[in-house]
Amino acid sequence: MKKRFALKETRLFVALALMVQSISFFIMFIILCAKKKSIAAAFLAVSAMGGSTAGYLLWQLKEETDAEFDAAKEALENDEFIDFDEAEIAADLAHGKDDEEEDADVIPCEENVSEDEFN
């Protein structure tokens, strides 16, 4: 099954492209305004529209991200992400399985050993 193209996934890229275009058109407006060309106002209008659209898309993205973060934070506070069986953990601790496995891998050492005692 093919994945459908969704605007939500490309919202950031569209907003960044519009922001770059808006800045470019604003610079063009300044250049044309200095030369006293009549088309300068059109560049300013397109720049304003692109900038406001980019700002709106970024604001939407921020709101959705904040909502997802708040939902994840609430779920974490309610222990929904923690998936374990408490009875199984209690049984393992009662039998000491964790302690025996950890002690088997540890090599005892002393900090104050001279080189003669080592050989």
C-alpha positions in Angstrom: 0.0 0.0 0.0 1.3 3.4 -0.9 1.6 6.2 1.6 -0.5 9.2 0.7 1.2 12.5 0.4 0.2 14.7 3.3 0.7 18.5 3.7 1.2 18.1 7.5 4.5 16.3 6.9 5.8 19.1 4.5 4.5 22.1 6.4 7.9 23.0 7.8 9.6 22.9 4.4 6.8 25.0 2.8 7.0 27.6 5.5 10.8 27.9 5.2 10.5 28.2 1.4 7.9 30.9 1.8 10.0 32.7 4.3 13.0 32.7 2.0 10.9 33.9 -0.9 9.4 36.7 1.3 12.8 37.9 2.3 14.0 37.9 -1.3 10.9 39.8 -2.5 11.4 42.4 0.3 15.0 42.9 -0.8 13.8 43.3 -4.4 11.2 45.8 -3.1 14.0 47.9 -1.5 16.1 47.8 -4.7 13.1 48.8 -6.9 12.0 51.4 -4.5 15.4 53.0 -4.6 15.2 53.1 -8.4 11.6 54.5 -8.1 10.0 51.8 -10.2 6.2 51.4 -10.1 6.4 47.6 -9.6 8.0 48.0 -6.2 4.6 47.9 -4.4 3.8 44.6 -6.0 7.0 43.0 -4.6 6.1 44.4 -1.1 2.6 42.9 -1.3 3.9 39.5 -2.3 6.5 39.6 0.4 4.0 40.5 3.0 1.6 37.7 1.9 4.4 35.1 1.8 5.7 36.1 5.2 2.3 36.0 6.8 1.6 32.6 5.3 4.9 31.2 6.5 4.3 32.6 10.0 0.8 31.0 10.1 2.2 27.6 9.0 4.9 27.8 11.6 2.4 28.7 14.3 0.2 25.8 13.3 3.2 23.4 13.5 4.1 24.8 16.9 0.6 24.3 18.2 0.4 20.7 17.0 3.8 20.0 18.4 2.9 21.5 21.8 -0.3 19.4 21.8 1.6 16.2 21.1 4.2 17.0 23.7 1.5 17.7 26.3 -0.2 14.4 25.5 3.0 12.5 25.8 3.9 14.3 29.1 0.5 13.5 30.6 0.8 9.9 29.5 4.2 9.7 31.1 3.0 11.2 34.3 0.2 8.6 34.4 2.7 5.7 33.8 1.0 4.7 30.5 4.4 4.1 28.8 5.7 1.8 31.5 4.9 -1.7 30.5 6.0 -4.3 33.0 4.5 -7.0 35.2 4.9 -6.0 38.9 4.4 -9.6 40.1 7.2 -10.9 37.8 9.6 -8.3 39.0 8.8 -9.0 42.6 9.3 -12.7 42.0 12.7 -12.1 40.4 13.8 -9.9 43.3 12.6 -12.4 45.8 14.6 -15.2 44.2 17.7 -13.0 43.7 18.1 -13.7 40.0 19.4 -10.2 39.3 22.0 -10.3 42.0 23.4 -13.6 41.0 23.7 -12.7 37.3 25.4 -9.4 38.1 27.9 -11.0 40.6 29.0 -13.6 37.9 30.2 -10.8 35.6 32.1 -8.8 38.2 35.8 -9.4 38.6 36.9 -8.5 42.2 39.8 -6.1 42.4 41.7 -4.2 45.1 42.8 -0.6 44.7 46.0 -0.8 46.8 47.8 -3.7 45.2 51.5 -3.4 44.5 53.1 -4.7 41.4 54.9 -7.5 43.4 51.6 -8.8 44.8 50.1 -8.7 41.3 52.8 -11.0 39.8 
